[in-house]
Amino acid sequence: MITEEVDAPEASGPSESGFARRHPVVAYVFGDMIRGFYVVACLGLDLFAPVQLRLWFPGMDVIVLPPVVAAILVLAYGEWRLYWRLWPGSRGQRVVKDRRPWQ
């Protein structure tokens, strides 16, 4: 399999900001920690928001539960989209099509 490097302007996305280029060590050390905080915060929000709403409205499960479930699904989808917008997948290498004449 033959790979080729993609040019730097094409490969750099939102994760390759000016800060990351000026301070690569800081971006390397703290980049994954920030990503982990985002994931933990999203999980905490998705898990504890329904519990808090149920405590705010005791005995009204029939009225409160369906909108809360819909809101949590929409929120989780938005969190997922924002995650991939902030930290896109790596695009540093791509596979070059094999151009042998005998195939």
N, C-alpha and C positions, 0 to 999 in steps of 0.2 A: 504494500500500500504506500503510495507516494503522497506526501503532504507538503504543503508550502505555507510559509508564514504570510499572514495577511498584513498589509501595510498598517502602520500605527494609527493614522487618523480614522481608518475604517473600523479597526478593532476596538478603539476606545469608545466607551459609552458613558453613561452617567456615573458609573463607578470610577472611571478614570478622570476625576475632576482635577483642577489645577492644584488643589491641596495634596492629592495623592501623588502627583508628579513631583511636587516640591518637597514633600516629606514622605518618602516611600516607606521608611522604617515605621513611622507612627501609623501610617495607613495599614501596613502589614500586621502590626501588633494588635491594633484596636479594631480593625475592620470586622473580624469574625465576632468579636465581643459585642459590637453594636448590632450585628445581625442576630445574634443570640438574644439580646435584650428585646429586640423587636418581636421575635417569635414568642418569647415568654410573655411579653405584654399582651400580644394578641390572644394567646391561649387563656391568660388570666381574664381578659375582658370577655371572651366567648363563654367561659365557664361560670364566672361570678356575676355577670350582668343578669342572667335569668334568675339566679338565686336571690339577688337583691330586689328585683322587681316582684318576685313572689312574696318577699317579706314586706314590701311596701303595700301590697294589695292582698292581704290574707283573706282566704275564703272566696276569692273571685277567680279561681283557676280557669273556669270555663270561658270567661271573658278575656282574661289577660294572656293565657297560654298560647292561643293560635297566632296573635300578632307578634308575640315575643319570639316564637319559633321562626316565623318568616323574617323577622328583623335580624336574628342571629345568622340565618343562612345568607342573607344579603350582606351582612357585615363580614362574615367569613370570606365570601367571594371577593369583596372589596379589599380585604387584607391580603388575600392571595395575589390579586392583580397588582397591588402596590408593592408587595415583596418582589415580584419579578420585574417591576418597573425600576425599583431602586437598585436591585442587584441582578442584572441580566446574566444569562449563562455565558460561558466563555466562548469567544469567537476567534481565538488566536490561531487556530489551524483549521484547514478545510481539506477535504479529500479531493485530489485532482483526478479527473476522469482518465482512465487508462486508454491510451491512444495507440496501442499496438496494432499494426495492420492485419495481423492474422486472426483477429477476433471479430 
